[in-house]
């Protein structure tokens, strides 16, 4: 009741490329929680906040995403793609595209990520999972995708849904039943690249990765 509370994570300073961040958390009420990205001097690059049950972004200006927060008992699943070359931020909330926004042009880089409450709100934030990575062509673990729905950003045919699959490495997986497929297009790559995929077929089933 007497001030802002925050946790910070400093990262290797990033000045170019696309930094992707995934966040899974719960809140005790849908007002007063913030996820903040700052530069090395503490200037705010981009922020996503819960304001009166709505998600609001703060980049070059304040903008309402018009996305309503789910009931607080559900996990919030947020994905960010922070394009430092073009100073834009793409936001995916609970597997739904919430828009692409201009970031603060006065911020020179990305050096810190924070979770915080405002100085006037009293609430509890429980952070379950945070991942950040840079300059992957494709890096989908489906952590922030919504179960029961097709994976965001993939074109699917047949019965293809994200489903809960707890193991030592991941939490969600894409499940295909019957004759089904999923594919994703990306900017062509040349020279050398590394590809990894984990696929669990049934003993009687057939499938392939191409």
N, C-alpha and C positions, 0 to 999 in steps of 0.2 A: 504493500500500500504506500510505500514511501520512495519509490524510484524504479528505474529501468533495470532489468536483469538481462544479461546477455552472455553467451559463450562464443568464442572466436576460434577460428582455425586459420593460421597463416599458411599460405602455400607458396611454392616457388613462383616468383613473379612471372606472369604471363602478359606478353605485349602484342601477340598476333595469333591468328588462327581461331578455331572454334573450341571453346571450353564448354564441356557438357557437365551438368550437375544433376544428380538424382537425390530426392529427399523423400523419406517416409516418416511421418510423425503424427501424433495425436495432440489435441488441445482440449482443455476443460471447458472452453467456450469459444465461439467463432468470432472473437473480437480481441485485437491487441497483440496477435502473434506476427512476427516479422522474420523473413529470410533476407539477408543483406549481403551484397558483394561490394567490396571497397578496393581502392587502389592503395599503393604503398604509403601514401600520405594521409590516408583515412578519408579521402573524398569518396562519396557514395557513387558507385557505378550503376547499380540497379538494385531495386528492392521489390519484394512481393509481400503484401501485408493482408491480414484478415481485418476488415473494417465492417462492422455491423453485418456480419454473415456474408459479405461479398469479398472477393479477391480483388485487390487494388494494386497496380504496379506504379513504381516511381522510377522513371528514367530521366529523359530530358524534361518530363512533366508528369504530373499525377494523372492516371487514367484508370477508370473502372473497367475491369475485364468483363463485367456482366455475368460472371460465373458465380453462382451461389454455392457456399460451402455446404458439404454434406453434414448430417448430424454429427456431433462431436465424438460419438462413440466409434465412428468409422475412422480408419486411417486416412490421412491426407497423402496423396501421392503426386509429387510435383517433379516435372522434368524441365530443365532449362538448357537451351543452346545459346551460349553467349558468344556472338561473333565479334571478336575484337577488331577485326579489319574494317568491318562496316558499321560497328557500334550499334548492333541490333541484338535483341534478346527474344528468342522464341520461347513461349511458355506452354507446356502441356499440363493440364490439371485433371487428375483422375482419368487419364487416357483420352481426354478431349482437348482439341486445339483451342487454347485461350487467346491466341493472337501473337503477333510479332510486334515489338515495340522498340523505339529508339532509346538507347542508353544515354547516360550523362556524358556528353562530349568533353566535359572538363576533367573527367577521370582519365588518367594517363595509362592505366594498366589494371590488371586484376591481381590482388595480393592477399585478400582475406575474405573468408565467408563467415557469417555470423547467424545465429538464431537469437532472437531477442523478444522481450515484451516491451510495450511502450511504457512511459513513465507514469501513466495514469490508469492503466488496466491491471487488474489482478487476475491471473490465470496460471494454469500449469501447462507447460509444453513438454511432451515426452518424445524425444528423438529416437527413432528406431534404427534408421539406416541413412547414411549419407555417402554418396560416391561422387567423385569428380575425376574427369579424364579429359584429355586434350587431343585433337586432330586425328581421331579415328574416322575411317570411312564408314564403317558400320560397327556398332558395339551395343547390341541389344541383349540384355539379360532379362528383360520383361519385368523387372522389379516394380516399376511404377505404372505398369499396365493394369487395367482393371480385369479381374477374373470374370469369366462368363462372356467376355466380348472379344472380338477379333483384335489381334495385336495392332496397335497404332503404327501407322507408317508402312504397313505391309499390305499387299494386295492378296486376297485369299480367295480360294475356290473350294466349295464344299464345306464340311463341318470343321471349322478351325477356330478355336477359342483359347484364351489365356486361362490357365487353371492353377490353383494352389498346388505347389509341389515342393515341400520342405525337404531339403537335404543339406549336406555339409557346405554346399557352394552357393546355391541360389534358393529363391523362395517361390518364384513363379516359372512356369514353362508353357510353351505353346503345344496344345494337344490337337492332333488331327485324327478324326474318326472316318473310317471308310475311305473312299477315293477322294482325297483332298490335297491341297497344295497351298503354299504361301511363297511369295517372292517380293523382293525389295530392289528397287532401282537406285543407283547412286552415280556420282560423277565418275567417269572412266578413270582407271588407274593404270599406270604402266610401270616398267622397271620391276623391282622386287617388292613383294608384299607377303604378309603372313595371314593365313586364314585358319580359324579354329571353330569347331562346332561340336556340341554334345547332342547326340541323338540316341533315344532309347526306343527301339522298335519292339513290338511284340514278337515272340518267337515265330508265330505263324504269319507275320506280316512282312511286307516288302516295302522298301522306300529308298530314296536316294537324296543326296545333296549335290547340287550342280553349281 
